Amino acid sequence: MTAEREQLPGSTSMSQASASADITRPTGGSGPKTYKKPKEKPPSPPAIPTIAIFYGFLVVNALAAALAPIQDCDEVFNYWEPTHYLNRGSGLQTWEYSPEYTIRSWLYIVIHAIIGKAGSMFSSRPSFEFYFIRLALAATCAACETRLCSAICKTFNPRVGIMFAIVTVFSPGMFHASVAYLPSSFSMYTTMLGMAAFMDWRGGLKTSVGMMWFGIGAFVGWPFSLALMIPLLAEDLALSSLTGDVSEIIYRLLDGIVRSLLALVSIPHSEQINTVNSSQVLQVAIDTFFYHKVTVVPWNIVYYNVFGGSSRGPEIFGTEPWDFYLRNLSLNFNVWFLLALCAGPVLGLQFLLQGRSVTRQSPIRSMVFAAPFYLWLAIFSAQAHKEERFMYPAYPFLALNAALTLHTVLAYIGSSDPTKIVGKIPAKLKLYVVGIFVIIAIDIGVARTIGTYSAYKAPLEVYARLHEAEFADTEANVCLGKEWYRFPSSYFLPKGMRAKFIKSEFDGLLPGQFNEAKIGFGFFPGTWLIPPGMNDQNIEDPGKHIDIEHCSFLVDSHFPGVQLSGLEPNYVEDAGAWEEIQCSRFLDSSRTPLLGRIFWVPDSEVIPSRFRRQWGRHCLLRRRSQMS
């Protein structure tokens, strides 16, 4: 389908109608006052070449791909492990992938497995495939960021686009979300493309294209991300009500729904909606192939999370207070988050005080694009179960809100009108103040990013020795106790080794193993054979543990400030039973002051001891009886 239907002779397109429509509002007793929308000027090119913007995003995202610790065990067990199973025949399986529950789609996994398989042509080492997939995510995110940044420059103002780029490049939140192998990150990518489509009215409204991208993000990524589109669709509906052109909006809505249902298969070039056929419903087809039954995973996700009942649903995996996201976003976006929260009030005040916009768009349209972030934050703050990754799809709106706020404030303080107090301040002084503010915000973000990397990089490092000739060809169990949730995936283990769990204080449901049967069960039997001991209520299954006597290797941590227990003894210090193969330092949050937990603090004698970060050790151990 083309982006929009051709205009019929004598008809008026939505873009033309909205451009010429009069907006009337009451003005007290003086009667109605009519405003005519001024003719839009052709958009000027971005202040920075688009290719330079792309390379800037790509460099930062590539650094994230190489360095960023995995922050969420759900990323490992629900996405990296199934991908490892498809490409290398083994992996850990969560209950979500059991054919009994089917609340994870294999389409999302297959896309990344194909990328990983391509990467394996360059190196047979599993970890190379891991980082190759991450680099592909980095490049994809950079392309989406560039598309949105370019649309912001052309639609709002080049300065808004540059500020958007600064926020995304230097924020710790985007550093991690850009390369996270999570549906919420995928939805973040498609959100950026959807925003760009809704934003750019050149050549007519692109409602159907925007709906397509949001729909793909919902069907292939995370269904709840559709909520971000509500204010954008509301704008389109409002314009249609003003122009009375109902047929156009109905067509665009139907077109957008159909495009969404295509779910990455193809975008047909015919203008007839009825050309869609069943072969294009790729997600259902792929999930049916792997699960050996017809299933609609997006509906299963919504049903479990919304209608699962008291003994099911997200709350059984933990709850957080209402202000969790306020604190989390303050850490991951520092002052940019505060500016994002101020976008609505600042845009409103600017219009009330000056009666005009400081961008190419009206204040009302700017408010439309500011609204999705508020809506998303309100929806998820009201939920009891909260996780950082749930905010990922809204990150582009947060960055845009912050950029709009800062641009509006700069437009006000940049005034040279001598009748205003702000106009009497020397221009150089204003420039210094603004420059210092931006530099401080950047420094805070960089300090947070470096601090997170240096504090939690150990799990990506300690498995490296297993790939040396001494261990690489060994068939053995690598066991995980209290550190099970920091396991970076089977991509860091040699071919003959398997990750296993020993009993710890954790009393929830651990992952099992994908069935590795190869004869008589067809393709990928682990995806459709029902695994034992699974449930959707987070009830512990003792069958997921093995006796520590069957462990050739063990990954454990020692933190002097953490109290030990019978189920979680100090294996690292048990030199009689275990030999250290490789250890990396890991932040001991129980002994580190708040500043050191939040930001990077140099390990220097110049820093007072009460402010320095304290360290534990994250170690790969080998059983002494295994030593030759």
C-alpha positions in Angstrom: 0.0 0.0 0.0 1.1 3.5 -0.6 1.5 5.8 2.3 -1.8 7.6 1.5 -4.6 7.2 -1.1 -4.5 9.5 -4.1 -6.7 12.6 -3.7 -9.9 12.5 -5.6 -10.6 15.4 -8.0 -12.3 18.2 -6.2 -11.7 16.8 -2.8 -9.6 18.3 0.0 -6.8 16.4 1.7 -6.5 16.4 5.5 -3.2 18.2 5.4 -4.7 21.0 3.2 -7.8 21.2 5.2 -6.0 21.4 8.5 -3.7 24.0 7.1 -6.5 26.3 6.0 -9.0 25.6 8.8 -9.9 28.4 11.1 -9.7 27.8 14.8 -12.3 29.7 16.9 -12.4 30.2 20.6 -14.5 32.4 22.9 -12.8 35.5 24.2 -15.0 36.7 27.0 -17.6 39.3 26.0 -15.9 40.4 22.9 -17.2 37.6 20.8 -15.4 34.8 19.0 -11.8 35.4 17.9 -10.6 33.6 14.8 -7.0 32.5 14.2 -5.8 31.5 10.8 -3.0 29.0 10.7 0.0 30.6 9.0 1.3 29.0 5.9 4.1 26.7 6.8 7.6 27.5 5.6 9.6 24.8 3.8 11.6 22.9 6.4 15.2 23.8 6.6 17.8 21.0 6.7 19.2 19.8 10.0 22.0 21.9 11.5 24.1 18.8 11.5 24.2 16.4 8.4 22.0 13.4 8.8 24.9 11.0 8.2 26.9 12.6 11.0 23.9 12.3 13.4 23.7 8.6 12.4 27.4 7.9 13.1 27.1 9.7 16.4 24.3 7.5 17.5 26.1 4.4 16.1 29.3 5.0 17.9 27.6 5.4 21.3 25.3 2.4 20.7 28.3 0.3 19.6 30.0 1.1 22.8 26.9 0.0 24.7 26.9 -3.3 22.6 30.5 -4.0 23.7 30.4 -2.8 27.3 26.9 -2.6 28.8 26.1 -5.1 31.5 22.9 -7.1 31.2 20.6 -5.4 33.7 17.6 -7.8 33.6 17.7 -11.6 34.0 14.5 -11.7 31.9 16.7 -10.6 28.9 18.9 -13.7 29.4 16.4 -16.4 30.1 13.5 -15.3 27.9 15.5 -14.1 24.8 19.2 -15.0 24.8 18.6 -18.6 25.9 15.9 -19.4 23.3 18.1 -17.9 20.6 21.0 -20.1 21.8 18.7 -23.1 21.6 17.7 -22.4 18.0 21.2 -21.7 16.8 23.3 -24.1 19.0 20.9 -26.7 20.2 20.9 -26.1 23.9 19.6 -23.5 26.3 17.6 -22.7 29.4 13.8 -22.6 29.1 11.4 -20.5 31.1 7.7 -21.4 31.8 6.6 -18.7 29.3 7.9 -20.9 26.4 6.1 -24.0 27.6 3.4 -25.0 25.1 1.0 -25.0 28.0 1.3 -21.2 28.4 2.7 -19.7 25.1 3.2 -16.1 26.2 6.4 -15.6 24.4 6.5 -15.3 20.6 9.1 -17.2 18.6 9.0 -14.6 15.8 11.0 -12.1 17.9 13.5 -14.9 18.6 13.8 -16.0 15.0 14.6 -12.5 13.8 17.6 -12.4 16.1 18.5 -16.0 15.5 18.9 -15.3 11.8 21.2 -12.3 12.6 23.2 -14.5 15.0 23.5 -17.3 12.4 24.9 -14.8 10.0 27.4 -13.6 12.6 28.5 -17.2 13.3 29.9 -17.4 9.7 32.7 -15.0 10.8 33.6 -16.9 14.0 32.5 -20.1 15.7 32.9 -18.8 19.2 29.5 -18.4 20.8 30.3 -15.1 22.5 31.1 -13.6 19.1 27.5 -14.4 18.0 26.2 -12.7 21.2 28.1 -9.5 20.5 27.2 -9.6 16.7 23.5 -9.6 17.6 24.1 -6.8 20.0 25.9 -4.8 17.3 23.0 -5.3 15.0 20.7 -4.0 17.7 23.0 -1.0 18.1 22.9 -0.2 14.3 19.1 -0.7 14.2 18.6 1.7 17.1 20.9 4.2 15.6 18.9 4.2 12.3 15.6 4.7 14.2 17.1 7.5 16.3 18.4 9.2 13.2 15.1 9.0 11.4 13.3 10.5 14.4 15.9 13.2 15.0 15.7 14.2 11.3 11.9 14.4 11.5 12.2 16.6 14.7 14.6 18.9 13.0 12.4 19.4 10.0 9.1 19.4 11.8 9.8 21.4 15.0 13.2 23.1 14.9 16.8 22.0 14.2 17.7 23.0 17.7 15.1 20.7 19.2 16.5 17.9 17.1 20.0 18.6 18.4 18.8 18.6 21.9 17.0 15.4 21.4 20.2 13.8 20.1 22.1 15.1 23.2 19.6 13.6 25.6 19.6 10.2 23.8 23.4 10.0 23.4 24.3 10.9 26.9 21.6 9.3 29.0 22.4 6.1 30.8 18.8 4.9 30.2 19.2 5.0 26.4 22.7 3.5 26.7 21.3 0.3 28.1 18.0 0.3 26.3 19.5 0.8 22.9 21.1 -2.7 22.8 18.9 -4.6 25.2 17.5 -7.8 23.7 14.0 -7.2 25.0 10.6 -6.7 23.3 10.3 -3.3 25.1 13.5 -2.2 23.3 12.1 -3.4 20.0 9.0 -1.4 20.7 11.2 1.6 21.5 12.7 1.3 18.0 9.3 1.1 16.3 8.0 3.9 18.5 10.6 6.2 17.1 9.6 5.3 13.5 5.9 5.7 14.4 6.6 9.1 15.9 8.5 10.2 12.8 5.6 9.2 10.6 2.9 10.9 12.7 5.1 14.0 13.1 6.0 14.6 9.4 3.0 16.0 7.5 4.9 16.8 4.4 3.0 15.2 1.5 0.0 14.5 3.6 -0.9 12.8 6.9 0.9 9.5 7.4 -1.5 8.0 9.9 -1.4 4.5 8.4 2.4 4.4 8.3 2.6 5.5 11.9 0.0 3.0 13.0 1.9 0.3 11.1 5.1 1.0 13.1 3.3 1.1 16.4 1.4 -2.1 15.4 4.6 -3.9 14.5 6.0 -2.8 17.9 3.0 -4.2 19.6 2.6 -7.5 17.7 6.3 -8.4 17.5 7.5 -6.6 20.6 5.2 -5.6 23.4 1.4 -5.2 23.0 1.1 -2.5 25.7 3.2 -0.1 23.6 0.1 0.7 21.6 -1.0 3.0 24.4 1.7 5.5 23.3 -0.2 6.0 20.0 -3.5 7.1 21.6 -2.8 10.9 21.8 -1.4 10.9 18.2 -4.5 9.2 16.9 -6.7 11.6 18.9 -5.1 14.5 17.0 -5.9 12.9 13.7 -9.5 12.3 14.8 -9.8 15.9 16.0 -8.6 17.2 12.7 -11.1 15.0 10.9 -13.9 16.3 13.0 -12.9 19.9 12.2 -12.8 19.2 8.4 -15.7 16.8 8.3 -13.8 14.4 6.1 -14.7 11.1 7.9 -14.0 8.8 4.9 -10.3 9.8 4.9 -9.8 9.0 8.6 -11.7 5.7 8.3 -9.5 4.7 5.4 -6.3 5.6 7.2 -7.3 3.7 10.3 -8.2 0.6 8.3 -5.0 0.9 6.3 -2.9 1.3 9.5 -4.6 -1.8 11.1 -3.9 -3.9 8.0 -0.3 -2.7 7.8 0.2 -3.6 11.4 -1.2 -7.1 10.9 1.4 -7.7 8.2 4.0 -7.7 11.0 7.2 -7.3 9.1 6.3 -9.6 6.2 5.9 -7.0 3.5 4.2 -3.7 2.8 2.0 -4.3 -0.3 2.1 -1.7 -3.0 -1.5 -2.2 -4.0 -3.9 0.4 -2.8 -6.6 -2.3 -2.2 -6.8 -3.5 1.4 -8.4 -6.8 0.4 -5.1 -8.0 -1.1 -4.0 -9.2 2.3 -4.0 -13.0 2.6 -3.2 -15.5 5.3 0.4 -16.0 4.3 1.1 -12.5 5.6 0.2 -13.3 9.2 3.7 -14.3 9.9 3.7 -14.3 13.7 0.8 -16.7 14.1 2.4 -19.0 11.4 5.8 -19.1 13.1 4.4 -19.6 16.6 2.2 -22.4 15.3 5.2 -24.0 13.7 7.2 -23.9 17.0 4.5 -24.6 19.5 2.7 -27.2 17.2 -0.6 -25.5 17.9 -2.3 -22.3 16.8 -1.7 -19.5 19.3 -2.0 -15.7 19.3 0.8 -14.7 21.7 0.0 -11.0 22.0 -3.4 -11.9 23.3 -1.9 -14.5 25.7 0.4 -11.8 27.1 -2.5 -9.4 27.7 -4.7 -12.1 29.1 -2.1 -13.3 31.6 -1.1 -9.8 32.8 -4.5 -8.3 32.9 -7.0 -11.1 33.5 -4.8 -13.7 35.1 -6.4 -13.5 38.5 -4.9 -13.1 42.0 -2.6 -16.1 41.9 -1.2 -15.1 38.5 -0.1 -12.0 36.8 2.9 -9.7 37.1 2.4 -8.9 40.8 3.6 -12.4 41.9 7.0 -11.5 40.6 7.4 -8.5 43.0 5.9 -5.1 43.6 7.3 -1.6 43.9 6.0 1.7 45.4 4.3 4.3 43.3 7.3 6.5 42.9 9.6 3.7 41.6 9.7 5.2 38.1 10.2 8.7 39.3 13.4 7.6 41.1 14.5 5.3 38.3 14.1 7.9 35.5 15.8 10.5 37.7 18.9 8.2 37.8 18.8 7.3 34.1 18.0 10.7 32.7 18.9 13.1 35.6 17.8 16.7 34.8 16.5 15.6 31.4 13.7 13.7 33.2 12.8 16.9 35.1 12.6 18.9 31.9 10.5 16.1 30.4 8.0 16.4 33.2 7.9 20.2 32.7 7.1 20.0 29.0 3.3 20.4 29.3 3.3 23.3 31.8 6.1 25.1 30.0 4.5 24.8 26.6 1.2 26.0 28.1 2.7 29.0 29.8 4.7 30.0 26.8 1.5 30.1 24.7 -0.5 31.9 27.4 2.2 34.5 27.9 3.4 35.0 24.3 0.5 33.7 22.2 2.7 32.1 19.7 4.9 29.1 19.2 8.7 29.0 19.3 8.8 26.0 16.9 7.2 25.4 13.4 4.3 23.6 15.1 1.5 25.1 17.1 1.6 24.8 20.9 -1.3 22.4 20.7 0.5 20.1 18.3 3.6 20.2 20.5 1.4 19.3 23.5 0.1 16.3 21.5 3.6 14.9 21.2 4.3 15.7 24.8 1.2 13.8 26.0 2.2 10.1 25.4 5.0 10.3 27.9 2.6 11.5 30.7 0.1 8.8 29.7 2.7 6.1 29.8 4.2 7.2 33.1 0.7 7.4 34.7 -0.4 3.9 33.4 2.7 2.1 34.6 3.1 4.0 37.9 -0.4 2.7 38.7 0.7 -0.9 38.3 2.1 -2.7 41.3 4.7 -4.6 39.4 7.3 -2.3 38.0 10.5 -2.9 36.1 13.0 -0.5 34.5 12.5 -2.0 31.0 8.8 -1.1 31.1 9.8 2.5 30.5 11.9 1.8 27.4 9.1 2.4 24.8 8.5 5.8 26.2 12.2 6.9 26.2 11.9 8.7 22.8 9.0 10.7 24.0 10.9 11.6 27.2 13.8 12.8 25.2 11.5 14.9 22.9 9.7 16.4 25.9 13.0 17.4 27.5 14.2 18.9 24.2 11.0 20.9 23.7 11.2 22.2 27.2 14.8 23.3 26.9 14.2 24.9 23.5 11.2 26.8 24.8 13.2 28.1 27.8 16.1 29.1 25.6 13.8 30.9 23.3 12.4 32.9 26.3 15.8 33.7 27.9 17.3 34.5 24.6 15.0 37.4 24.1 16.8 40.8 23.6 13.7 42.9 24.3 15.0 45.6 26.6 11.5 46.0 28.1 11.9 42.6 29.7 14.2 41.7 32.6 15.6 38.7 30.7 16.5 41.0 27.8 18.8 43.1 29.9 21.0 40.1 30.8 24.2 40.0 28.6 24.0 37.4 25.9 27.4 35.9 26.8 26.3 35.4 30.4 23.2 33.6 29.1 25.3 31.4 26.9 27.7 30.5 29.7 24.8 29.6 32.0 23.1 27.4 29.4 26.4 25.8 28.4 27.3 25.0 32.0 23.8 23.5 32.5 24.1 21.2 29.5 27.7 20.2 30.3 26.7 19.3 33.9 23.8 17.2 32.6 26.1 15.4 30.2 28.7 14.8 32.9 26.1 13.4 35.3 24.9 11.0 32.6 28.4 9.9 31.6 29.4 9.4 35.3 26.3 7.2 35.8 27.1 5.1 32.7 30.7 4.6 33.6 29.8 3.8 37.2 27.3 1.1 36.1 29.7 -0.5 33.7 32.7 -0.5 36.1 30.5 -1.8 39.0 28.7 -4.6 37.2 30.8 -5.8 34.3 32.1 -8.9 36.1 29.5 -11.4 34.8 30.6 -10.7 31.2 34.2 -11.3 32.1 34.6 -14.3 34.3 33.6 -17.0 31.8 36.4 -16.1 29.4 38.8 -18.7 30.8 36.4 -21.6 30.0 37.1 -21.0 26.3 40.9 -21.6 26.7 42.3 -24.9 25.5 42.5 -26.4 29.0 38.7 -26.3 29.4 37.1 -25.6 26.0 36.5 -29.3 25.1 35.3 -30.4 28.5 31.7 -31.7 29.0 30.8 -30.3 32.4 28.1 -28.5 34.5 28.7 -24.9 35.3 26.6 -24.3 38.4 24.9 -21.1 39.6 23.6 -20.6 43.2 22.7 -17.2 44.5 24.2 -15.6 41.4 21.7 -17.3 39.0 20.1 -14.0 38.0 23.5 -12.6 36.8 24.2 -15.4 34.4 24.9 -13.7 31.0 23.6 -16.6 28.9 24.9 -19.9 27.5 26.7 -17.9 24.8 29.5 -17.5 27.3 29.9 -21.3 27.8 31.8 -23.7 25.5 29.8 -26.2 23.5 30.0 -29.1 25.9 29.1 -27.2 29.0 25.6 -26.6 30.5 24.4 -24.1 33.1 22.8 -25.8 36.1 21.3 -24.5 39.3 22.0 -25.4 42.9 19.7 -24.6 45.7 19.9 -21.0 47.2 17.7 -18.8 49.2 15.6 -18.0 46.1 12.3 -19.8 46.4 10.7 -19.0 43.0 10.5 -21.0 39.7 13.9 -21.3 37.9 14.3 -22.1 34.2 14.6 -25.6 33.0 16.4 -27.0 30.0 15.1 -27.1 26.4 14.7 -30.7 25.3 17.8 -31.5 23.2 16.4 -34.7 21.6 17.6 -34.9 18.0 16.2 -38.2 16.5 12.5 -38.9 15.9 11.1 -35.6 17.1 11.5 -33.4 14.1 12.8 -29.8 14.2 13.4 -28.1 17.5 11.5 -30.5 19.8 12.3 -28.4 22.8 9.8 -25.7 21.6 6.8 -28.0 21.5 7.5 -30.9 23.9 5.9 -30.0 27.3 8.8 -29.5 29.8 8.4 -30.9 33.3 7.9 -28.9 36.5 6.6 -25.6 34.9 3.8 -23.4 36.3 2.6 -19.9 35.8 2.4 -19.0 39.5 6.1 -18.7 40.3 6.0 -21.8 42.5 9.4 -23.4 43.1 10.2 -26.7 41.4 12.9 -28.8 43.2 13.6 -30.6 40.0 15.3 -27.5 38.6 18.2 -28.0 41.1 21.1 -30.4 41.0 23.3 -31.6 43.8 26.5 -29.5 44.1 28.5 -32.8 43.8 27.6 -32.8 40.2 29.1 -29.4 39.6 32.5 -29.2 37.9 32.5 -25.4 37.9 30.7 -22.9 40.1 30.1 -19.2 39.7 29.7 -17.3 43.0 30.4 -14.0 44.6 31.8 -12.9 47.9 30.8 -9.6 49.5 32.3 -8.9 52.9 29.2 -6.8 53.9 26.7 -9.6 53.1 25.6 -12.1 55.7 26.0 -15.7 54.8 23.5 -18.5 55.2 23.4 -22.3 55.1 22.1 -22.3 51.5 24.5 -19.5 50.5 27.9 -20.2 52.0 31.1 -18.5 51.0 32.3 -20.8 48.2 34.9 -18.3 47.0 36.8 -18.5 50.3 36.5 -22.3 50.5 39.9 -23.0 49.0 39.8 -26.6 50.2 36.9 -27.5 47.8 37.2 -24.9 45.1 40.0 -23.3 43.0 39.7 -19.8 41.6 39.9 -19.8 37.9 39.0 -16.2 37.3 37.7 -13.4 39.5 36.6 -9.9 38.7 35.7 -7.2 41.2 32.0 -6.5 41.7 30.5 -3.5 43.6 29.6 -4.3 47.2 26.5 -2.2 47.4 26.0 -3.0 51.1 29.2 -1.2 52.1 29.3 1.5 49.3 27.9 4.9 50.1 24.9 6.3 48.1 27.1 8.5 45.8 29.3 5.5 44.8 26.3 3.3 44.1 24.8 6.0 41.8 27.8 7.4 40.0 31.4 6.6 39.1 33.7 7.6 41.9 37.5 7.3 41.2 39.4 4.7 43.2 41.9 7.2 44.4 43.5 8.0 47.7 42.5 11.6 47.1 38.9 10.6 47.6 37.9 10.3 51.3 37.4 6.7 52.3 33.8 7.4 53.3 33.0 8.3 49.6 34.9 5.5 47.9 33.3 2.5 46.4 33.7 -0.9 48.1 34.3 -4.1 46.2 33.5 -7.8 46.4 34.5 -10.5 44.0 32.6 -12.4 41.3 34.4 -15.6 40.6 34.5 -18.7 38.4 35.5 -21.6 40.5 36.6 -25.2 39.7 36.1 -28.1 42.0 39.4 -29.3 43.4 38.6 -33.0 42.6 38.4 -32.0 38.9 42.0 -30.8 38.9 44.5 -33.0 37.1 
